[in-house]
């Protein structure tokens, strides 16, 4: 595996039930699908530059000014655009975390410093992280809750990091793409701090909340108009397709759907954690719509043989073979995941025992 292999590779593992991508377990809302179908009439036309209706809808949803919103071809594009706009010489990220932060930083020649999140500390960000902040840094990336661990960053600690970053003139980029699936997202978002901290940029996406990974639509929020102008200057003018704009506007109306998906995640995450522990896995207290755990080094292959695709996390910086992430899906699908792991590991154990027996007899 390489750093830039991701989950959701259903094209290679065609007959597998996909637990490797973390989207709303309810699937894409029908209203979003219909909006995409209706938008096909405009396929011959260029998308609307500036995507004003989409920005307006996002701003109303988030309770911010539309002038503070910028959209991207997924949140990942905004990560790259930010780095190209800022041209940081030195940046800091904790690891393991989303690989695109480092990829985007190194693509513009930035030196990246790492803070290792340790298993013995529950993969959580420690107070000592503050000591890693220094005036030579241009950017810091944080993911809350973190990907792939699902571990959140305490709100008060985030405020401390934000204050120190402002004092040292460091741009703090906080990825909040998975906040929607936490029980109290309002406790963790830094949205209310945007007016006070112009060194703050928040990343969000439609991908997880509305199961729209194939559409590619994300957005950023900041009140730093100079930064927004700079990012716009390095972004192609038609980066948001007609279909993506229509899908986004329709999705933002699906409030009941979002809450139903959240409640399903809360129930099913508890079930999955308990069942994975019964199977002997070391389960970490993930708070997002996915579970992070440690298990047998060959579990990925075992699950594929059973028709289930999980996320092998060994290609994340700071992790090794044996760490995995699974999405929280419907109860029936989660039962299938547990069955696949149970049957697969039992079959593998029997096969291993037979090999040992043959070796002894030889």
Beta strands, then each sheet from edge to edge (+ up, - down):
strand 1: 17-18
strand 2: 69-72
strand 3: 90-95
strand 4: 111-116
strand 5: 139-143
strand 6: 171-175
strand 7: 200-205
strand 8: 218-221
strand 9: 282-283
strand 10: 290-294
strand 11: 308-309
strand 12: 311-312
strand 13: 323-327
sheet 1: 1+ 11+
sheet 2: 2+ 8- 7+ 6+ 5+ 3+ 4+
sheet 3: 9+ 10- 13+ 12-
end
